[in-house]
Amino acid sequence: MGNSSFFIRSRAFDTFFIIGPAWFASIAAIVVGLFARSRGLEIPSLGPMAWFVLVLLVDVAHVYSTLYRTYLDPRERADYRNALLWIPVLAWTIGTLLHTLDPIFFWRSLAYVAVFHFIRQQYGFLAIYSARDGSGISRLDRAVIYAVTLYPVLYWHTHLPRDFVWFIAGDFFAGIPSIVEGVARLLTLGIFGGWAIELAVRKRRGKPTGYPKIFWVLGTALSWNLGIVVFNSDLLFTMTNVLAHGIPYLALVWFTGRAGADRDPSRELSLGRARIRSARFFTAAMIPVFFGILAALAYLAEGIWDVWIWKDHASYFPLFHRALSGFEPGPELTSVLVALLTLPQATHYLLDGFIWRIRRIGILYPSRS
């Protein structure tokens, strides 16, 4: 898939954990979707086991991985002290106010922030690969990554209701004219074609054209359009959406921890009162611990959600229901709880706006094995 220096860490690492998830999820979606259609069957829904793996262990867990880049890193805490203090306070205050005024407005606001975050991640990785291969980001590069992500979102808005939602039913605005989707489709195809021509011209002129960058854009286009446009399935949407977003993010957090430790062996993480050298923590042997902490936090959060808010996966959280189900929060307290429970993801969305700076996190510098 191209020169090894074009990758963030290595050809194998990027293929399996950054570029690959969108492709693997898309291939799985095609196989499941076409198999069901060929036999006149309904595509399976998002069952409890799929929810546990995709939502809890990937989607929710990846949110908490921001901790490794911020609150658990003493140097990052020092650099971003004010932001790390005030962003959660403001997010909780505003979230409580919005949910108190109108729950649907709260979820709608959070949904659009989340969509923006998901799209910006795709652009962010494009920027990294463009820096790695030396090609830089052209106007068409920017246009194509936004086109292949925004078009499916516009399609979704003009084809409501779908069999899947972002957070809850009604969190996207309805009533957008279908002509908007038609115009967006033509623009997207035109931009994609222009981008392909630009790549061909660059290659003909002998300018750098990294295949990781190309496969990243193609994988983004494939996963977003299959999950939202081609298949009307909550399972396939969740699979393509979550795997293509969550796994690369987790991989990037681990890699930047590893790269930071390589550049400065004295760097540490603070896990409660204990401190551990980053060089010892961000290793292959410690990956179960790296992920286990995130999975435990995700399980704890989802257990509280299930007892007091969603009440739809009680079989996974029997201890939570036995310990906490005797109390039912009223409307005002529910607003406080919902804002508190969504605080990790709201903080994750907002902090990501400025903690991922390419040169600062060492993406341009190869990490030692």
Secondary structure, 3 states (H helix, E strand, C coil): CCCHHHCCCCHHHHHHHHHHHHHHHHHHHHHHHHHHHHCCCCCCCCCHHHHHHHHHHHHHHHHHCHHHHCCCCHHHHHHCHHHHHHHHHHHHHHHHHHHHHCHHHHHHHHHHHHHHHHHHHHHHHHHHHHHHHCCCCCHHHHHHHHHHHHHHHHHHHHCCCCCCCCCCCCCCCCCCCHHHHHHHHHHHHHHHHHHHHHHHHHHHCCCCCCHHHHHHHHHHHHHHHHHHHHCCCHHHHHHHHHHHHHHHHHHHHHHHHHHHHHHCCCCEEEECCEEEEHHHHCCHHHHHHHHHHHHHHHHHHHHHHHHHHHCCCHHHCHHHHHHHCCCCCCHHHHHHHHHHHCHHHHHHHHHCCCCCCHHHHCCCCCCCC
